[in-house]
Amino acid sequence: MIRISFLFICVFAVFNSFAWKVAPSNIPTPSEKIRFDIKELCSSQYEGRLSGTNGEELSAKYIEKRFKTIGINGYKNKYQWAYNFKGGTTIGKDAYFKIANKSINIGQELIFLPYSNGNKMSGLAMPKVYEPNNVWLVPISTLNLNSTYSPQKLLYEFASKCVTKEASSILFLNDVDATQDLNMQGLENFTPIAIPVAFLNFKAYKEHIIPNLKSDWIDINASLGYESVSGVSNNVIACIDNKAPFYVIVASHYDHLGNMGVLYPGADYNASGVAAMLALAEQVKNYGLKRFNYLFVAFSGNEFDFQGARGFIQQNEFLNNSITGMINLEMVGRLDDKKQLYLTGVGSSPFWGSSIQKANTNFLLHIDSSGNGYNDIRLFYEKNIPVLNISSGYTQDYKRYTDTEDKMNYNGIVDIVNFTFKIIADIDRQTKLIFNQTNDNFKFLSKLKNDIGVLHDFSFNQNGCRVATTLPNSKADKAGIMSGDVILKIGSFTIIDIDDYVEALSKSTVGKEMTIVVKRNKVDYKIFLSLYKNSKNAIFNLIF
């Protein structure tokens, strides 16, 4: 017993020195390696890493190259594991949109709607002049979008009727205000129609349509930007095979949102997680942990219902009973001055709690016991595998093009890697981890018929519901609700916990304005918004 304790203390002393080793000038430090990985994956050649695209393929090759550099073999002698991927669209490289010969920014000023078809939108047109076989410019003020809980459905139904009236294409004009704008996140998909359909946001309407209203016609000339994204995608897997009976999985997803007319680099979400996973792979190899086999997995398809993780599980069903635990790294790049670290899945094994306390020296920990999270861990938890997700938390840059490399806290990532490595080293001293069922917070959210579009911080244990982040283009986002806000009241309902939140929204009227009270930095704010109806095309599609 004395010998084991002595070895454990010595090993931990080595781990604690990881961030402070003085490397020769020609050997990059751990922080420099992490910085290089994130900058590389965020660069334009990887096109935002959308699943099924050339940018994702290049990303997979880069991660494979890094595994080889570290000196870890591919899983069963290969690194890239293909699975059939379905879903998604991306902007074509040659897409353009011009109004009166002035270029419009696709993805910001203008959105092509995903149910449209056809390659061209061109013609001489004016708002509310609806001629057969021409572009129809449709002001949304004529459609009364505020009268429905699903404005996008109303747009779709109107566009479908336009097809029967022989419109060659449709450009919806936001002539109301910026709260009616669309962006690439949260677009609802419907049965495809036969013509191109696009939506011009408010600022672009003012700049490009209003100045030309006194002209005889407005020249519209565009090439449809959407290309289908389906086919084969790849997880990238490396393995340290110690010929042991059980496996530890260390994972992160590497895909992101692609190029939507503007590049979505995905620095924190989730190039940071991939860089941290690669750093951990190097540590596990260098320190020779031997009791388990170690799989390091970079999942694709996270943005499309976790298709990469699903593919991995389907291809490795025989491994389920041999996996002792799964550690996932997601958004570890924005550690704040308080060193707040968010851990999900802690209740899925009694091991996690004790190991986390031993490993922690300087983090302010936020613990969520539930094995169901907003990421890949939920699929492994459903297979009765202990899971732990590690994150520095959501920010207002989540799933936005502002999630850039310059905002990363590289020393913070190194600290998180050290912390995670201590837990992995502790696993290597155990036998197979015990699995526990946990409370499922998602069952409460699944009851919601109405929603405002927030992700919840389930580690919050005080009165109210703390917002992890808002979903892009949601009611909450447009109303100004922010990460870290604590929802205290919805209408006449006082919010103590998630049950109260669900009850309040379920009993509120869709489309009717209500007051939400949030606490932000010790100050209470009143925010006014209306609900939209929850559906398959609403909150969970926005999340996943």
N, C-alpha and C positions, 0 to 999 in steps of 0.2 A: 504493500500500500504506500509506503514511504517512497519507494522507487518510482511508482507511477506518478505520484504527486510531484516529485522532483522533476521528472521529465516533462510533465504538463506545464509547470512554471517556466522551465527553460524554453520550451517551444513558444509559449506566449510572449516571452521576452523577445524572441526573434521576430515574431509577428509585429510587435509594437515598434520595432525598429525599421519596419518596411519602408515607411514614408521618409525616413531620415537617413537612409544609407547614402553615402557619398560615392557616386558612380564616377568612373573614369570619364574624361571629357568626351570620348568617342562612343560611350554607351549611354543611350537615353535613359533618363530616370523613369520610374513608373508614371509620374504625372505627365512627362513629355510623351510617353507612349499613348496614354489615354487621350491627350490633346490631339495627337496626330490622327488617331483612329476616328475621333469625332469630326475633326475638320475634313478628313477624307470622305467619310460617309455623307457629310452635309454638302459636299461640293457639287457643282452643277452637272458633272458628268454622270452622277448617279440619279439624276432626274427626280429626286424626291422619293425614290425607292418604292414606288407603287407596285404591289403584287402583280405579276404577270407581264411586266414591262422589261425593256432592255436595261433600264436603270436598276431594277431589282436583280437581274441576272448578273450585272457587273458588281453589285454589292455582295452577292453570294460568292463570287469569285474572289473578291477582296478578303472576305472573312475566312474563306478556305486558305488563302495565301498566308494569312496571319496565324492560323492554326499550324500550318507547316513550319513557319518561322519559329514558333514557340517549341515545336518538336513533338506535337501530339498527333497521332494517326487518326485517320478517318474511322468512323464507326463501321465495323465489319468491312474494313478496307476501302471505304469510300466516304467522301465528305458530304456530297450533295445528294439528298434524298428527295426524289420527285414525288409530287402528288398532283392529282387533278384539281385544278383551280377554276372556280366559277365566280363570275361577277366583276363588276367594276367597269369604269370607263376612264379614259384619259384624253387630254388635249393632244391633237395631232401636231407634229412638228411644224407643218406648213400652214396651220390654221391662221386666219386673219379675219378681221371685221372692220369695215370702213363705213363711216357715215359722212357723206359729202366730201369724200376723199381724205378724211381724217381718221387715223387708226384709233381703234377702241381697244382697251386692255381686256382681253378675254380672261375671265376668271375673277376679275375685280369689278370693272365697270359693266361688263356684260356676261351673262351666264347662259350657255346653251343648256336647255332642259333635257334630261336623260331619256325621255320617251320620244324625242324627235328623230326623224330619219331624213336622209338626203344629204347631198354634199355641198349644195350651193344655196345662198340666199341673196338674190339680186333683183333690183327693179327700181323704178322711179315711183315714189309713194308719198303720201301725206297721212297724218293721223286722221282716223275715222273715215278715210276714203277707201272703200272696200271693193276693189275691182277684181273680177275673175282673173286667174293666172298671174297674179301680182303679189308682192309683199304686202301684208296687212299690218299697219302700225296701230296697235290697240292700246289706248290710254287705260291704265287700270282704274282710274277714277270713274270710268263708265261701268265698271264691273261690281262695285260695292263689295270689295273683298272683306271688309270688317263685319259683314253680315253672316259670315260662316266661320266655323271652327277650323276649317281646312282650306285656306286661300289657295294653296297649290292645287288642290283637287278642283276648285272652281276654275282656275286657269286651264287645267287639263280638259275639263268638260267643254269650256268655251272653244279651245283649240280644236277639239274633235268635231265640233259643229262647223268650224271654219273650213275643215276639209271638205265637208259636203257642199259648201258654197264656193268651192274651187279656188280657195286661197292657195298660192304657191308656197308660201311660208308666212310665219307670224313672228312679229317682234312686239312683245309686250313692253309698254313704256311706263315706268314708274313716275307719274306726274303728281304724286301725292306728297310723300316725304320720305326721309331716309329710313324710317322705321319699317317701311314696306319692302326694303331691299332684300334681295336673295343673295346667298353666297353658296360656295360649292359644298359646304357641309350642310346636311339636313335636307337635301333635295329628295323629294318623294318620287318614287318611280311608279309608273302606270303602264298599261298595255301600250306598246309603241303605236304611234300614228304615222301617216305616210309622208309628212312634210317636216322641214326644219322649224323648230320653235326656240326662241331665245327671249331673254328678259334683260332690259336695259335699266340699270339702277339710277337712282334719283339724281346724283351729281352729274352723271353722264348725260341724262336727259336735259338738264339745265344748260350744259356746256355744248351739246351737239344737236339737240332737236330744237329748243326754243329759238336760238339765233337764226334758224333756217325756216321758221314757220311762215315768213313773208315771201319765201321763194315759191316758184311755181311747183317744184317738186323737190323731194329730198332723195339723193342718190344713195341707195343701200347696196353694198357689194361685200359679200362675205363668203368664206369657205367654212363649212361646218367643222368644228374642232374635235368632236368626240370620236374616239375609236374604241371598239370593244376590247375589253381586257379579260380573256379567258384562256384556258389551255393548261399548260403545265407550269407549276411553280416549285421551288425547292427550299426545304429546310437544310441548314448546314450543321453537321454534327461531327464532333471529334470525341474520341474515347481514350481514356487511360484505363486499359484493361489489366487489372491486377489478378485476374482469374478468381475473383471473389464471387460469392453466391448472390450478393445484392449490389444495387446501383444507387448512386446519388446523382440527381440531375441538377445542373446549374444552367439556367436558361434566361433568354431575353428575346424579344422579337425585333427584327431589323427592318421590317417594311414600314412605310409611312404613306402619305397621301399623294405623292407624285407632284406633277406640274399641272396646275389648274389655270394656266395663263400666267401664274406667278409661282415660283418654286416654293414648295413647302419643305424646308430642309430637315425638320424633325430632329433638332439637336438634343434636346432633353428627352423628347418622346420620339424614338427611343435609341438614338445613336449613343447616348450616355450609358444606357443599359448594356448595349453590345460591347462598348469599350470596357466597362466594368467586368463583364463576363469573361472577356479575353484576358484581362489582368488576373482574374481569379484562376483561370486555366493555367496561366504561367506560374502562379504561386503553388498551386496543387502539385504541378509537375516538379517544380524546383525543390519543394520540401518533402516530396516522396511519400505522400499519404497512401497507405497500402491496404487498409482493412476493407474498403469498398472499391468497386469499379466506378469511374466518374465519367458521366456523359455531359458534354458542354454543347448546348443546343441553341442555335440562332433560328427562331421560328420566323416564317413568312406568314402571310395571310391573316395577321391579327386584325387588320382593319375590315376584314370580311368574315365576321363570325368565327374568328379563331381557326380558320381552315388549316393553317400549318400545324397547330397543336393537335387538331382533330386527325390530320393525316398521320402525324407521328404516332398517336395512340392506336389508330387502326393498323398501322404497319407493325406495331410492337405489342400487340395484345398479350403475347406470351410473357412479356416483361412485367406486366402490371403488379403481380404478386412479388416481384423481385426488386421493386423500387422502394427504397427505404424513406426517401424524402425528395421533394422538389423545391428548389429555391429559385425564385424569379426576381430579376432585376428590371425595374421599369421606372423611368424618370428619376434618375439619381444625380442629376447634374445641377440642381438648384438649391443645394443646402444653404439655409439662411444663417444669419448671425447667431440665432438661438440654437443652431445645430439640431433642428427638429427633424426627426426621422420617423416615417410612418411604416408600421409593420402590420401586415394582414395575414390571417391564417394561424395566428399564434395558438389558438385553441385546438388546432387539428392534431396536435400531439403534446403530451405533457413535457416532452423534451424541450420544446422551443422556449418556453418561459424561463426555465432555469439557465439554459445556455445563453439566451439573450442577456440576462442579467450579469452573467459572468463576463460576457464579451464587451459589454457597454462600459465605457469609461467617461465619455464626454457628450453623449447625445441626449437630447430631450426626446424621449420615446413616446409615440402615440400608438397605442396597442388596439388592434381590432382582432378579436378572437375568431371571427367568422372565416371559414374556408372558401366562401363564395366571394369573389372580388370582381372588379371591373376588368379582368384580364385573364391570361391563359391559366392561372392557377385553378380556376373553378373546374376545368375539365379533369384535372388530375385529382382534385378533391373528390369529385363525383366517382372516381375509381378507388376511393378509400386510401388515398396516398396522402401522408402528411405534407402540407404545403406551407411555404412562407414567402410572401411578397415583400420586397424591400424597396422603399421609395423615399426621395426627399420631398415628395408632395406635389400636388397639382399647382399650376400657376395659370394666370390669365392668357398665357401663350399656348395653352394646350390646344392642339389641332389647328393652330393658326400659323400663317406664314412668318409671324414674328418670333417663332421658336428657333432662334439662331445661335450659332456656336459662340459668339462673343459674350453671351450671358452665362456661360458655364462657370461653375466654381470647381476648378480642377483639384485643388487641395481637398475640397470637400468630397469629391469622388474617391480620391485616394483613401480618405478616412473611412468612407463607406465600404470600400473594398477590404480594408484591414478588418473592420468589424465583421463583415460577412465571412472572411477567411477564418476568423476565430471560431465562428459557429461551425463551419465545415470541418475544421480540425477537431472540434469537440464531437461532431458526428463520427469521425474516424476512430474515436475511442469507444463507440457504443456497439451494441448489437442492433438488430433491426428495430427502427423506431415504432412506437405504439401509435395507432391511429385513433383519433376521437372524432365523433360527430360534433358539429358546432351549430350555434344558432344561425339561421339563414335570414339575413336582412333583406335579401332580394324578394323573398316571398311577400313582404309587406309592399314593396314597390310594384310587384306584379298585380296587386289589387287595384292600382290606380287606373281610373278611367280618364282622369284629367291630369295634366302636368304643366309645369312651367319651364322645365329643361335644366335641372341642376344635377350634378353628381354630388353625392353625400360623403362627408367624412365620418365614417362609422366608428372611428376611434374616439370621437368626441363624447365625453361622459358627464357633461354639465347640462343644465336646462337649455332647451332649444335644439335646432338642427344646424350643424355647421356645414357650409358649402365648401366642397373640395374645389369645384370649378363649375362654370356654366358651359353649356353646350353651345358651340358657335351658331349664331342666327336664331337662337331660342328666344322665347319671351323674356326669360330671366336675363339673358345676355343683353338684349336690346333695352331692357328697363334699367340696367346699370348694376345689377347684383354682381358681386365680385367674390373671388376666392377668399375664404376666411370669414365671410359674413356669417353671422349666426341668426337664423330665422327664429324670431321670438313670437310672432303673431301673424296669422293669415286670416284676414277679415275679422270676425268676432272670436276666432278660435285662438286660444293660447297654446303655444307649441312647447311641450316638454320633451318629447322624444319622437321617433319616427312614426309611432302609432298615431300620434296627434297630427303629424304632418299629412299622413295618408287620409285620415278622417276629414281634415279641413279641406283638402283639395277635392276629395270625393263628394263633399256636400256643397261645394261651390259651383256656381253656374258658369258653364262654358260661354265664353264671349263677353261676359259681364265684367266690367272693371272692378277690381278689388284692391284693398290696401294690404301690403305686406310690411311688417316692421322687422328690420334687421339691426343687429348691433355690429358696428364696425369701429374698431379702435376705441372702445368704451363709450361711443356715441350711438344713440338710436336714430335710425333714419326710416322715414316712411317712403315706400316705393309703390307706385301704382302700375298695375298691369292686369291683363285678362288671361284666362286659361285657354289652352287648346286641348283638344281631345287626344288622349293617348291611344296609340295603335301600333301595329307592327312597323309602320312607317315613321313613327315618331321617336320617342326617347331612346329605345334600345337600338334602333338602326343608327341613330346619331352617335351612340356610345361605341358600337362595335363596327 
